[in-house]
Amino acid sequence: MALLPFLLLATATPAMDKIIFDTDCGYFGDDGAALVMVQRSPRQVQVEAITSVSGNVWAAESAGYLTEILGLLGPGAIKPYVGAQMPLIHTVAMSKLEAPLEFDGAFGRPMKLAPPVQPSALDAMADLIARHPGQITVLALGPMTNIAMLVRLHPDLETKIRRIVFMGGNVHVPGNASPAAEFNFWFDPEAAQIVLRSRIPEKVMFPLDICNHAVLTKSRYEEIVAAHTPLTARYEQDYGKRYPGFEKNPHATGFLWDELAAAWLLDTGFVTKSETAWLDIDTQFGKNYGATVTLDRKLAPGATPVHVMLDLDFPRLWELYKRLLTAK
């Protein structure tokens, strides 16, 4: 894959970010932990809107889970907007024709849809970006459907987004939905392609490459649940009894995924290795559907490059994660 010269991002803590928190949050998991991290960092991050998208679960389900998690954080939480409820092209029927999958997310669950509500998630996103040009960071933790629809419906806003920081893709390692593709990109490859080919000024990517170095073990899980708060009780219910099921299998392992993208807004210095590349998505239906590939720049000459995070100082990241998840 063609690369630009190695990029090591600045280690200074950034100024306060105004963010749109775009997520496919389930019962808790990595999305829930990421939400807690940013909500508990008001001096660094101001959450302007929370938007759900279908991915791990259906967008309507995600909005419900988000509301429950926000309730555990105290009064005054903003209400999440339900965003795109289906991928642009990918369907349940298509997923059944693909190679054996490690995880198919909402496609493996009964479909739950929400009635249209105004303003919609896309209305809220467009309004914020228009009112704060060059100031809004989109923290994208699920499939890219909402962002892709936003830049297609409002192309004038594409360059007014400050940056997009996202978890998704796999550059030098195998996928985790299919052998070729990471789940967020696999669930809506066409949306990921639109975003990677876009003119959004800055793109910061947390692919499986770096997430594979952020291993969650039972002993680390126990450091969190030992806090005995209502929030860590939900954490325990999810990580202990669902994925990866530490209470059933003490040798199980999980990974920090979306938490890394959220943590970067709070402390860029935990990233120790990165590179810059022009990236694209394989959208031809088949075994490589959703795979991250090199962009043929003739197809999108206006596309901006992607800062790809590859490795991390895990102890530094863990201290931040633990402090924010166990706060009382």
LUMRO-50128 format. One record per residue (C-alpha): residue in one letter; residue number from 1; x, y, z; chain. Coordinates in Angstrom, 3 decimals. Example, Ala and Ser with C-alpha at 12.3 -4.5 7.8 and 13.67 -1.06 7.14 Angstrom:
2
PAFI   res     n          X          Y          Z   chain
PAFI     A     1     12.300     -4.500      7.800       A
PAFI     S     2     13.670     -1.060      7.140       A
END
This chain:
328
PAFI   res     n          X          Y          Z   chain
PAFI     M     1      0.000      0.000      0.000       A
PAFI     A     2      1.461      3.348     -1.043       A
PAFI     L     3      2.286      5.492      1.953       A
PAFI     L     4      3.274      9.031      2.660       A
PAFI     P     5      6.204      9.620      5.026       A
PAFI     F     6      5.691      8.376      8.558       A
PAFI     L     7      3.585     10.711     10.669       A
PAFI     L     8      3.878     10.966     14.436       A
PAFI     L     9      1.047     13.108     15.740       A
PAFI     A    10      1.573     15.749     18.388       A
PAFI     T    11      1.454     14.575     21.986       A
PAFI     A    12      0.004     17.699     23.514       A
PAFI     T    13     -3.531     17.527     24.837       A
PAFI     P    14     -5.767     19.266     22.257       A
PAFI     A    15     -8.058     22.183     22.951       A
PAFI     M    16    -11.732     21.468     23.637       A
PAFI     D    17    -13.442     19.682     20.771       A
PAFI     K    18    -17.046     20.220     19.789       A
PAFI     I    19    -18.092     16.760     18.687       A
PAFI     I    20    -20.877     14.825     17.054       A
PAFI     F    21    -20.838     11.380     18.658       A
PAFI     D    22    -21.998      8.972     15.933       A
PAFI     T    23    -22.411      5.391     17.123       A
PAFI     D    24    -23.973      1.942     16.766       A
PAFI     C    25    -23.901      1.426     20.542       A
PAFI     G    26    -25.332     -1.799     21.915       A
PAFI     Y    27    -26.052     -2.655     25.548       A
PAFI     F    28    -22.685     -1.145     26.583       A
PAFI     G    29    -19.478     -2.464     25.012       A
PAFI     D    30    -16.845     -0.311     23.401       A
PAFI     D    31    -19.319      2.343     22.189       A
PAFI     G    32    -20.759      2.727     25.687       A
PAFI     A    33    -17.301      3.019     27.198       A
PAFI     A    34    -16.356      5.642     24.595       A
PAFI     L    35    -19.497      7.613     25.429       A
PAFI     V    36    -18.638      7.564     29.129       A
PAFI     M    37    -15.099      8.721     28.385       A
PAFI     V    38    -16.133     11.814     26.438       A
PAFI     Q    39    -19.051     12.684     28.703       A
PAFI     R    40    -16.734     12.605     31.707       A
PAFI     S    41    -14.186     14.908     30.047       A
PAFI     P    42    -16.085     18.219     29.776       A
PAFI     R    43    -12.917     20.324     29.854       A
PAFI     Q    44    -11.676     18.650     26.675       A
PAFI     V    45    -14.773     17.514     24.808       A
PAFI     Q    46    -18.176     19.120     24.384       A
PAFI     V    47    -20.700     16.650     22.986       A
PAFI     E    48    -23.029     18.682     20.768       A
PAFI     A    49    -25.101     15.798     19.415       A
PAFI     I    50    -25.360     12.027     19.717       A
PAFI     T    51    -26.539     10.163     16.623       A
PAFI     S    52    -27.223      6.454     16.267       A
PAFI     V    53    -26.665      4.298     13.201       A
PAFI     S    54    -27.355      0.646     12.478       A
PAFI     G    55    -24.377     -1.634     12.905       A
PAFI     N    56    -23.880     -3.665     16.058       A
PAFI     V    57    -27.647     -3.310     16.573       A
PAFI     W    58    -30.376     -1.453     14.698       A
PAFI     A    59    -30.253      2.333     15.048       A
PAFI     A    60    -33.539      2.455     16.962       A
PAFI     E    61    -32.224     -0.088     19.478       A
PAFI     S    62    -28.980      1.845     19.764       A
PAFI     A    63    -30.808      5.056     20.667       A
PAFI     G    64    -32.543      3.192     23.486       A
PAFI     Y    65    -29.303      1.786     24.853       A
PAFI     L    66    -27.660      5.220     24.624       A
PAFI     T    67    -30.497      6.749     26.630       A
PAFI     E    68    -30.032      4.129     29.346       A
PAFI     I    69    -26.272      4.691     29.549       A
PAFI     L    70    -26.678      8.457     29.616       A
PAFI     G    71    -29.150      8.034     32.488       A
PAFI     L    72    -26.425      6.336     34.517       A
PAFI     L    73    -24.217      9.399     34.028       A
PAFI     G    74    -26.676     11.737     35.718       A
PAFI     P    75    -29.265     14.355     34.796       A
PAFI     G    76    -28.965     16.808     31.949       A
PAFI     A    77    -27.857     14.361     29.255       A
PAFI     I    78    -28.797     15.201     25.681       A
PAFI     K    79    -31.238     12.989     23.825       A
PAFI     P    80    -29.792     10.835     21.032       A
PAFI     Y    81    -31.103     11.161     17.481       A
PAFI     V    82    -31.952      8.060     15.470       A
PAFI     G    83    -29.936      8.131     12.264       A
PAFI     A    84    -29.715      5.858      9.227       A
PAFI     Q    85    -31.558      2.630      9.885       A
PAFI     M    86    -30.197      0.653      6.930       A
PAFI     P    87    -26.874      0.620      5.053       A
PAFI     L    88    -26.782      2.263      1.631       A
PAFI     I    89    -26.612     -1.007     -0.355       A
PAFI     H    90    -25.781     -3.932      1.938       A
PAFI     T    91    -28.717     -6.037      3.125       A
PAFI     V    92    -29.491     -8.995      5.350       A
PAFI     A    93    -30.032    -11.136      2.257       A
PAFI     M    94    -26.622    -10.179      0.847       A
PAFI     S    95    -24.903    -11.002      4.123       A
PAFI     K    96    -26.318    -14.536      3.997       A
PAFI     L    97    -24.521    -15.101      0.698       A
PAFI     E    98    -21.111    -14.089      2.040       A
PAFI     A    99    -18.357    -16.293      3.406       A
PAFI     P   100    -18.717    -17.474      7.015       A
PAFI     L   101    -18.755    -14.368      9.181       A
PAFI     E   102    -17.327    -13.873     12.639       A
PAFI     F   103    -19.965    -11.233     13.412       A
PAFI     D   104    -22.904     -9.889     11.430       A
PAFI     G   105    -24.256     -7.364     13.956       A
PAFI     A   106    -27.788     -6.103     13.381       A
PAFI     F   107    -28.157     -8.389     10.353       A
PAFI     G   108    -28.354    -11.301     12.772       A
PAFI     R   109    -31.077     -9.696     14.913       A
PAFI     P   110    -34.819     -9.162     14.337       A
PAFI     M   111    -35.236     -5.852     12.535       A
PAFI     K   112    -36.404     -2.942     14.688       A
PAFI     L   113    -37.192      0.339     12.981       A
PAFI     A   114    -38.142      3.735     14.415       A
PAFI     P   115    -40.767      6.077     12.938       A
PAFI     P   116    -39.449      9.301     11.353       A
PAFI     V   117    -38.843     12.090     13.849       A
PAFI     Q   118    -38.021     15.745     13.175       A
PAFI     P   119    -35.428     17.042     13.397       A
PAFI     S   120    -33.647     13.956     12.113       A
PAFI     A   121    -30.090     12.968     12.969       A
PAFI     L   122    -28.945     14.306      9.599       A
PAFI     D   123    -30.758     17.606     10.204       A
PAFI     A   124    -29.027     17.954     13.568       A
PAFI     M   125    -25.599     17.150     12.113       A
PAFI     A   126    -26.015     19.547      9.201       A
PAFI     D   127    -27.238     22.348     11.463       A
PAFI     L   128    -24.302     22.007     13.848       A
PAFI     I   129    -21.688     21.968     11.092       A
PAFI     A   130    -23.293     24.943      9.317       A
PAFI     R   131    -23.421     26.970     12.543       A
PAFI     H   132    -19.863     26.048     13.584       A
PAFI     P   133    -17.853     25.785     10.342       A
PAFI     G   134    -14.417     24.316     10.875       A
PAFI     Q   135    -15.127     23.545     14.530       A
PAFI     I   136    -17.018     20.229     14.619       A
PAFI     T   137    -15.207     16.916     14.971       A
PAFI     V   138    -17.254     13.883     13.982       A
PAFI     L   139    -16.385     10.949     16.230       A
PAFI     A   140    -17.620      8.030     14.122       A
PAFI     L   141    -17.751      4.729     16.011       A
PAFI     G   142    -20.050      2.676     13.793       A
PAFI     P   143    -20.700      2.222     10.085       A
PAFI     M   144    -20.322      5.449      8.107       A
PAFI     T   145    -23.914      5.634      6.810       A
PAFI     N   146    -24.870      8.865      8.580       A
PAFI     I   147    -21.723     10.693      7.494       A
PAFI     A   148    -21.957      9.469      3.901       A
PAFI     M   149    -25.577     10.609      3.653       A
PAFI     L   150    -24.646     13.944      5.202       A
PAFI     V   151    -21.943     14.742      2.643       A
PAFI     R   152    -24.173     13.596     -0.219       A
PAFI     L   153    -27.154     15.667      0.919       A
PAFI     H   154    -25.023     18.665      1.932       A
PAFI     P   155    -21.857     18.670     -0.213       A
PAFI     D   156    -21.244     22.291      0.775       A
PAFI     L   157    -20.636     21.118      4.362       A
PAFI     E   158    -18.005     18.516      3.489       A
PAFI     T   159    -15.071     20.897      3.887       A
PAFI     K   160    -16.687     22.651      6.858       A
PAFI     I   161    -16.271     19.589      9.072       A
PAFI     R   162    -13.134     20.135     11.132       A
PAFI     R   163    -12.168     16.458     11.016       A
PAFI     I   164    -13.501     12.949     11.358       A
PAFI     V   165    -11.973     10.608     13.928       A
PAFI     F   166    -13.200      7.072     13.437       A
PAFI     M   167    -12.801      3.441     14.358       A
PAFI     G   168    -12.958      1.213     11.324       A
PAFI     G   169    -11.046     -0.704      8.707       A
PAFI     N   170     -7.988     -2.920      8.652       A
PAFI     V   171     -4.855     -1.890      6.794       A
PAFI     H   172     -2.135     -4.501      7.451       A
PAFI     V   173     -4.097     -7.123      9.402       A
PAFI     P   174     -7.084     -9.418      8.700       A
PAFI     G   175    -10.671     -8.351      9.259       A
PAFI     N   176    -12.967     -9.304     12.116       A
PAFI     A   177    -16.339     -9.552     10.317       A
PAFI     S   178    -14.998    -11.415      7.288       A
PAFI     P   179    -11.369    -12.433      6.707       A
PAFI     A   180    -11.015     -9.365      4.474       A
PAFI     A   181    -12.974     -6.670      6.296       A
PAFI     E   182    -13.414     -4.995      9.658       A
PAFI     F   183    -17.034     -4.931     10.848       A
PAFI     N   184    -17.871     -1.202     10.588       A
PAFI     F   185    -16.595     -1.017      7.010       A
PAFI     W   186    -18.105     -4.402      6.100       A
PAFI     F   187    -21.596     -3.428      7.310       A
PAFI     D   188    -21.756     -0.436      4.944       A
PAFI     P   189    -18.815     -0.488      2.510       A
PAFI     E   190    -20.327      2.068      0.144       A
PAFI     A   191    -20.709      4.593      2.953       A
PAFI     A   192    -17.107      4.063      4.083       A
PAFI     Q   193    -15.969      4.585      0.502       A
PAFI     I   194    -17.845      7.891      0.233       A
PAFI     V   195    -16.199      9.148      3.433       A
PAFI     L   196    -12.682      8.010      2.528       A
PAFI     R   197    -12.999      9.616     -0.908       A
PAFI     S   198    -14.375     12.827      0.600       A
PAFI     R   199    -12.771     16.240      1.015       A
PAFI     I   200    -13.194     16.270      4.803       A
PAFI     P   201    -10.021     18.168      5.778       A
PAFI     E   202     -8.645     15.675      8.288       A
PAFI     K   203     -9.300     11.960      8.706       A
PAFI     V   204     -7.946     10.094     11.718       A
PAFI     M   205     -8.400      6.333     11.544       A
PAFI     F   206     -8.235      3.736     14.305       A
PAFI     P   207     -8.223      0.429     12.412       A
PAFI     L   208     -7.884     -3.098     13.768       A
PAFI     D   209     -4.114     -2.668     13.410       A
PAFI     I   210     -3.928     -0.583     16.592       A
PAFI     C   211     -6.954     -2.125     18.298       A
PAFI     N   212     -5.344     -5.571     18.174       A
PAFI     H   213     -2.686     -4.207     20.568       A
PAFI     A   214     -5.315     -3.092     23.116       A
PAFI     V   215     -6.233     -6.424     24.679       A
PAFI     L   216     -8.840     -6.643     27.437       A
PAFI     T   217     -8.276     -9.544     29.850       A
PAFI     K   218    -10.269    -10.741     32.844       A
PAFI     S   219     -7.820     -9.137     35.279       A
PAFI     R   220     -8.244     -5.766     33.549       A
PAFI     Y   221    -12.000     -6.245     33.445       A
PAFI     E   222    -11.935     -6.849     37.192       A
PAFI     E   223    -10.137     -3.527     37.735       A
PAFI     I   224    -13.196     -1.817     36.262       A
PAFI     V   225    -15.964     -3.794     37.954       A
PAFI     A   226    -14.233     -3.428     41.339       A
PAFI     A   227    -15.462      0.188     41.411       A
PAFI     H   228    -19.015     -1.079     42.160       A
PAFI     T   229    -20.937      1.801     40.580       A
PAFI     P   230    -24.214      1.558     38.649       A
PAFI     L   231    -22.240      2.146     35.468       A
PAFI     T   232    -19.637     -0.546     36.167       A
PAFI     A   233    -22.492     -2.897     37.051       A
PAFI     R   234    -23.746     -2.463     33.473       A
PAFI     Y   235    -20.172     -2.943     32.248       A
PAFI     E   236    -20.004     -6.168     34.259       A
PAFI     Q   237    -23.323     -7.381     32.865       A
PAFI     D   238    -22.088     -6.849     29.309       A
PAFI     Y   239    -18.441     -7.885     29.383       A
PAFI     G   240    -19.002    -10.553     31.999       A
PAFI     K   241    -22.086    -12.285     30.593       A
PAFI     R   242    -22.150    -11.233     26.915       A
PAFI     Y   243    -18.993    -10.475     24.906       A
PAFI     P   244    -16.354    -11.686     25.655       A
PAFI     G   245    -18.009    -13.460     28.606       A
PAFI     F   246    -15.353    -13.248     31.307       A
PAFI     E   247    -17.639    -14.764     33.940       A
PAFI     K   248    -18.117    -17.876     31.817       A
PAFI     N   249    -14.590    -18.073     30.456       A
PAFI     P   250    -11.849    -16.432     32.556       A
PAFI     H   251     -9.364    -17.028     29.726       A
PAFI     A   252    -11.400    -15.055     27.217       A
PAFI     T   253     -9.971    -11.887     25.684       A
PAFI     G   254    -11.591     -8.814     24.211       A
PAFI     F   255    -10.277     -5.643     22.647       A
PAFI     L   256    -10.637     -1.913     23.060       A
PAFI     W   257    -11.917     -0.575     19.737       A
PAFI     D   258    -14.048      2.567     19.753       A
PAFI     E   259    -12.506      3.641     23.041       A
PAFI     L   260     -9.216      4.354     21.244       A
PAFI     A   261    -10.789      6.893     18.904       A
PAFI     A   262    -12.500      8.596     21.857       A
PAFI     A   263     -9.306      8.532     23.925       A
PAFI     W   264     -7.360     10.275     21.149       A
PAFI     L   265     -9.549     13.340     21.642       A
PAFI     L   266     -8.403     13.392     25.268       A
PAFI     D   267     -4.737     12.395     24.922       A
PAFI     T   268     -3.136     12.023     21.494       A
PAFI     G   269      0.125     10.965     23.115       A
PAFI     F   270     -0.839      7.331     23.688       A
PAFI     V   271     -0.403      6.672     19.942       A
PAFI     T   272      3.190      5.603     19.301       A
PAFI     K   273      3.132      4.675     15.614       A
PAFI     S   274      1.141      5.933     12.652       A
PAFI     E   275      1.318      6.399      8.909       A
PAFI     T   276     -0.496      8.408      6.276       A
PAFI     A   277     -2.125      6.961      3.166       A
PAFI     W   278     -4.868      7.536      0.628       A
PAFI     L   279     -7.387      4.797      1.264       A
PAFI     D   280    -10.449      3.349     -0.409       A
PAFI     I   281    -12.917      0.489      0.096       A
PAFI     D   282    -13.541     -2.557     -2.075       A
PAFI     T   283    -17.260     -2.326     -2.873       A
PAFI     Q   284    -17.432     -5.202     -5.336       A
PAFI     F   285    -19.721     -7.798     -3.765       A
PAFI     G   286    -17.666    -10.878     -3.022       A
PAFI     K   287    -15.063    -12.200     -0.604       A
PAFI     N   288    -13.295     -8.831     -0.308       A
PAFI     Y   289    -16.443     -6.745      0.161       A
PAFI     G   290    -15.606     -3.991      2.666       A
PAFI     A   291    -11.835     -4.476      2.587       A
PAFI     T   292     -9.590     -1.414      2.979       A
PAFI     V   293     -7.470     -0.852     -0.146       A
PAFI     T   294     -5.271      1.826     -1.668       A
PAFI     L   295     -7.134      4.668     -3.378       A
PAFI     D   296     -6.657      5.191     -7.100       A
PAFI     R   297     -6.441      8.959     -6.801       A
PAFI     K   298     -7.739      9.469    -10.332       A
PAFI     L   299    -11.116      8.287     -9.001       A
PAFI     A   300    -11.225     10.930     -6.262       A
PAFI     P   301     -8.636     13.647     -6.926       A
PAFI     G   302    -10.068     15.845     -4.180       A
PAFI     A   303     -9.838     13.184     -1.485       A
PAFI     T   304     -7.746     13.961      1.571       A
PAFI     P   305     -5.310     11.416      3.031       A
PAFI     V   306     -5.962      9.346      6.122       A
PAFI     H   307     -3.838      9.383      9.290       A
PAFI     V   308     -3.730      5.696     10.212       A
PAFI     M   309     -2.982      4.789     13.831       A
PAFI     L   310     -0.935      1.599     14.185       A
PAFI     D   311      0.400      1.114     17.727       A
PAFI     L   312      0.040      2.504     21.219       A
PAFI     D   313      1.388      2.883     24.722       A
PAFI     F   314     -1.182      0.593     26.312       A
PAFI     P   315     -0.437      1.364     29.997       A
PAFI     R   316     -0.927      5.075     29.292       A
PAFI     L   317     -4.190      4.407     27.474       A
PAFI     W   318     -5.407      2.007     30.177       A
PAFI     E   319     -4.922      4.522     32.973       A
PAFI     L   320     -7.078      7.040     31.119       A
PAFI     Y   321     -9.733      4.416     30.377       A
PAFI     K   322     -9.788      3.060     33.919       A
PAFI     R   323     -9.960      6.508     35.513       A
PAFI     L   324    -12.932      7.574     33.424       A
PAFI     L   325    -14.845      4.291     33.603       A
PAFI     T   326    -14.508      3.975     37.392       A
PAFI     A   327    -15.134      7.589     38.403       A
PAFI     K   328    -17.766      8.103     41.099       A
END
